[in-house]
């Protein structure tokens, strides 16, 4: 899986990241999983043709000492479809900017 990983986090940093994700993303169905929805203007051509699969999002996972940002674009209403694919450059930049804001805002230094 292609992903951005921030690891070796201290307990205080994990708590800050959880708090940030709770207010800037949606909690997923499993504890420690968050969804970052992708704005419609960043959807790929295939994703625009699959409104029935949308919304599209990135999954983020919080562990005891890490935060992982998947680069796979998932669809909330489908598990197997051609619209589920790795991020386009614009989508990847959206996710990286989100991660950069999180690290900067929460003063993560690990």
Order of alpha helices (4+ residues) and beta strands (2+ residues): beta-alpha-beta-beta-alpha-beta-beta-beta-beta-alpha
